[in-house]
Amino acid sequence: MPPNGSVFSASASLRQLLDSLSQEQRHNQELLASLAFALRSFTNLSRFLELVPLLTSRLVNAEGAILLVFHDDGRLWHDQLQATPADRCAELLRQLAALPDADLAACSDHQSLVALLDGLVGRLLGEVEVVATSVVARNRQRGRLYVFGNSHGLPWSGIHRRHLQLVADLTGVALESESLLQAKQRHERLDRQMSIGAEIQAQLLPDRCPVIEGVDLAARCRSAFAVGGDYYDFIPTRPQLTGRRRQASRWALVMGDVMGKGVPAGLLMTLLRGMLRAEVLSGHRPDRILHDLNQLAQEDLDHSHRFVTLFYSDFDPRTRLLRYANAAHNPPLLWRQARRRIERLDAPGLLIGLQLDVNYGLGQIVLEPGDVLLYYTDGVTEATGLNGERFAEQRLLAHLQTVCASGLGAQGILDELFARLDRFVGADHQLEDDASMVVLKVDGGIP
């Protein structure tokens, strides 16, 4: 039986060991709590990442630690290389920062990338023990966290390994949070730009139909996106005139569609609008105007890899003569009141921007009292219903026949056609493409 003094000494040593372990545990909890607090409250990712190597090395009793992080596209984030102690790791950080992106891109998978970085870090640190773990967020490799010890190695244990992995996981959360924040800010900027673009486009499309002698007009564009590629316009061929003389002069009526949707299509539409309005002032016939417009827009459309369909017409209220040319747009539909039947107005011609030197055909027709002319874009006929079936031209013809025979004015016809399109598509469904319609009804006639 050992002496009482020996028992007391052993008991005191055990208490000291337990106290020491308790102090280390409290110390580690404080370090982890500090990192968690920084994660909750950080507004600067760089400041947070600077803490990671410092707290990691203290948490696992290592000589130092190194943090390498990657951009969202997998490139090494050279501006965010972090290490401690600074003097020990200065050369290592310099060489890592100089590592070409091409060397990392040459790695076929994450395993080869990790092997490349681990080998490089090991060589640059020299004769020390190195332990590493991956920084992962949403199953994507976002970085690599290293700790290293002196020549005697690391005082390593299962607790240390779990602490290292915990820090790596918290770092992954921080990187993912920053990525989501940046994406949110990009989307907000894009939303603001889209909103501005939509306002500009709304100002470019006529906010109301002009007064043209002898006809009733109504028009509407419903965009599938905030900014669309549909275009319609009413352009006086003699803008210097005012009052009744302007109303009785010849007017250009245009309907067009830029292939594609969203901002690019909207920008090209805006560009084409300016070119066309300048061409209208030349006073040329519709076929010549489309020919010249095609040549003017060829270079811009070629660079954008887009094309434009455009139906151009001009109407003389004094003679009711409508002249027109078509650059592969949906032919307008003309309801003849006297015959109670519908005709298509078409003329030969290629898309704007498809070929440099294109000749366009010229058509002309005299409109009679009570006639209704419908200009529209393919977003109307290609709209998809609940059963997957398209609205189609045949359905549009049938509806136009019905509403024109009812004796409604231009606005009533337009409202009824859109109402029937909405019922077909479904109240809770968005149009897949911009849909525009312009209705011209000649005054007079018997319903």
Protein Blocks (a to p, Z undefined) as FASTA:
>chain_A
ZZfklmmmmmmmmmmmmmmmmmmmmmmmmmmmmmmmmmmmpcbfklmmmmmmmmmmmmno
pabdcdddddfkopacfklcccddfklmmmmmmmmmmpcfklmmmpmbfklmmmmmmmmm
mmmnopaddddddddeehiafbdcdddddfkopaddfklmmmmmmmmmmmmmmmmmmmmm
mmmmmmmmmmmmmmmmmmmmmmmpcfbdcddehiacddddddfbfbdcbdcddddfblmb
gcjllmmmccdddddddedehjllmmmmmmmmmmmmmmmmnopafklmmmmmmmmmmmmm
mmnopacddddddddfklopacdddehiacdddddfklopacddddedddehkambdcdd
dddddddehiacddddfklmmpccfkopafbjmlmmmmmmmmmmnopafklmmmmmmmmm
mmmnopkbccfbdcdddddddeedjZZ
